Amino acid sequence: MAKLILTLLFLLLSYFSGSLTLGDDQKTWCVAKPSSDENALEQNLNFACPIVNCNIFNEGGPCFLPNNSMNHASIAMNLYYQSKGSQFWDCSFGNSGLVVLTDPSYGSCIYE
């Protein structure tokens, strides 16, 4: 487990330092770090939603459930990140954002 964590850390550090380049066709998404506190998540929602359309997680929407700040902030952060061209710096969100290589979509909730 420690080896896996170190490998992931190395890959993330390499990516953010610019020494690891993803291919042009490599899709990335922005999600909230699991360690993000409720205040940071609310700030991210307040920042992103006036810029992007956050209706996707309104009640009855495909991404409403689970109805929590972590889920809704991740969706809003990704919408913002994608709208800005998927540049890693557009997923910073005060160090509460995380660029991922695995599609976080679930059920009928499709991340762009």
C-alpha positions in Angstrom: 0.0 0.0 0.0 2.8 2.4 0.8 4.4 1.7 -2.5 1.2 2.5 -4.3 0.8 5.8 -2.4 4.4 6.8 -3.2 3.9 6.0 -6.9 0.7 8.1 -7.0 2.4 10.9 -5.2 5.3 10.8 -7.6 2.9 10.9 -10.6 1.0 13.9 -9.2 4.1 15.8 -8.3 5.6 15.0 -11.7 2.4 16.2 -13.5 2.2 19.4 -11.5 5.9 20.2 -11.8 5.6 19.9 -15.6 8.0 16.9 -15.9 5.1 14.5 -16.8 3.2 15.4 -19.9 -0.1 13.8 -20.7 -0.9 13.0 -24.3 -3.2 15.4 -26.1 -6.0 12.8 -26.0 -5.7 12.2 -22.3 -8.9 13.4 -20.6 -8.7 14.8 -17.1 -11.2 15.9 -14.6 -11.1 18.1 -11.5 -12.7 16.9 -8.2 -12.6 18.1 -4.6 -9.8 16.6 -2.5 -11.3 14.1 0.0 -9.6 16.1 2.8 -11.4 19.3 1.9 -13.4 20.8 4.7 -17.0 22.0 4.4 -16.0 25.7 4.3 -13.7 25.2 1.3 -16.3 23.2 -0.5 -18.9 25.9 0.0 -16.4 28.5 -1.2 -15.7 26.5 -4.3 -19.5 26.2 -5.0 -19.9 30.0 -4.5 -17.0 30.7 -6.9 -17.8 28.2 -9.7 -21.6 28.3 -9.9 -21.9 32.0 -11.0 -19.5 31.1 -13.9 -20.8 27.7 -15.0 -24.3 26.2 -15.0 -24.7 24.2 -11.8 -28.3 23.1 -12.5 -27.0 19.5 -13.0 -27.0 18.9 -9.3 -30.3 20.7 -8.5 -33.0 18.5 -6.9 -34.2 16.1 -9.6 -31.1 16.6 -11.7 -28.9 13.7 -12.7 -26.2 14.6 -10.2 -28.3 15.6 -7.2 -27.5 12.4 -5.3 -25.6 12.0 -3.2 -26.8 15.3 -1.9 -23.7 16.6 -0.1 -21.1 19.4 -0.5 -18.3 17.0 -1.6 -20.3 15.7 -4.6 -21.8 19.0 -5.6 -18.5 20.9 -5.2 -16.7 18.3 -7.3 -19.2 18.7 -10.1 -19.0 22.5 -10.0 -15.2 22.4 -9.9 -15.0 20.1 -12.8 -17.5 22.2 -14.9 -15.3 25.3 -14.2 -12.1 23.3 -14.9 -13.4 22.0 -18.3 -14.8 25.5 -19.2 -11.3 26.9 -18.8 -9.6 24.4 -21.0 -8.6 21.7 -18.4 -5.5 23.6 -17.3 -4.2 22.1 -14.0 -4.0 25.6 -12.4 -7.8 25.9 -13.0 -8.3 23.0 -10.5 -6.4 24.6 -7.6 -9.4 26.1 -5.7 -7.2 27.1 -2.8 -5.5 23.7 -2.8 -8.7 21.9 -2.4 -8.9 20.6 -6.0 -7.4 17.4 -7.5 -6.9 16.6 -11.2 -7.7 12.9 -11.8 -7.3 10.6 -14.8 -10.2 8.4 -13.9 -13.7 9.5 -15.1 -15.7 10.3 -11.9 -19.0 9.9 -13.7 -21.6 7.6 -12.0 -25.0 6.4 -13.0 -26.7 9.1 -15.0 -24.4 11.8 -13.7 -21.9 12.3 -16.5 -18.9 14.5 -15.9 -17.9 16.5 -19.0 
